[in-house]
């Protein structure tokens, strides 16, 4: 898969899109294996088909969010979660259109909304739709609604299960297409897969993580209000990773608590015995990092991510563009490359508020001794005697430094979302091939 | 850029899903031959005109 992705990302994309369509439509095709029904009219059948597709899409969401390595390794978790967000909205629209179409074409079905009088199958549909709607609303507007991450995550899982379970109950209750036992078994199997995935992600996997604990060895301050959290595996060998990848970190509490946060490793990918994370004190959790005491227990779920130089073995070199704490995964790439005696050229363009805020500054300079590394610092506030670049990383600045043969390099951008978008636009304007630009967003919640 | 491409992909695949639903609805409501009294005749007629094997006779089911 990795080799195919390097040579033909379009082929991989087509494979996944075909799989997506197959998984969504196959359960509907099964419904065609049915005695010819009495004619109920095109719009009724169309509405029913949209309802079944909506239900299949809902089940698919459990697969997308289960952190399945084989799926994740094609595009990365951030892309998968974004696809999850978009396709969930599609599923919700289909589920809502299903009854609306019936109400318009057969107005007598509006009576099914009379909850106390309605048959159970209709009540299940109403409850399932309300659960689905509540799930989408509380996800899109979580921050304005001031719902904390952990209760939201628990509620999200519960509402997802309710929506799918009640939707399936409704389809069985109607008994038209799911009147045959074997169809109930097949569709019921899909629901059980969804249930198993959520139990696995929320309970089984965290429980397995408790069997592989880590201990905090040190918490060290770095420039730019960044803290290096160093973990050591406790009673096991730890894990190696591809430089640039990240892991979900749980500190000082059981991993079953759902309070986990994604952080990039900043250490060498080849050193499983000592994993280091660069964490900037920004939010509720990260601002507490400096108070973590050595000896604190930690748990890791990872490694994840496709934001790694390792996938591009044949690249002639790399252009790495970092902003602030975005240097963390990029530092890991450089450190690993230095340890492996990688002889390819690396160009690092690193934006920071000031010279004093350049995280890992001394360590980066030291890497020049073992690596073909050029570093361009871009400071927003520079001293008067500063002769380097200032301001922001824009098209003109990039044009001055990136190679003329744009496609000969792979470009990795890690920064705040606005900066990543601006740099990506600038690179595209400079005719860097879109397939050579790599980014990873960390807005995973 | 990546999210824009993805949005276009989601829109395109949604269109495919809606088209598939429309084809499903058409298949279930496609024009068919006059209903025959005898099941045997129905089977013969179905075989002769090449109707879907799923469409053998009609059946009244609860809606």
Interface residues (C-beta under 8 A of the other chain):
Chain A: X13 X17 X20 X21 X24 X25 X28 X31 X32 X33 X34 X35 X36 X37 X38 X39 X40 X41 X42 X43 X44 X45 X46 X48 X49 X50 X53 X57 X79 X82 X83 X86 X87 X90 X94 X174 X175 X176 X179 X424 X425 X428 X434 X437 X439
Chain B: X1 X2 X3 X6 X7 X9 X10 X13 X14 X16 X17 X18 X20 X21 X22 X24 X25 X26 X27 X28 X29 X32 X52 X54 X55 X56 X57 X58 X59 X60 X61 X62 X63
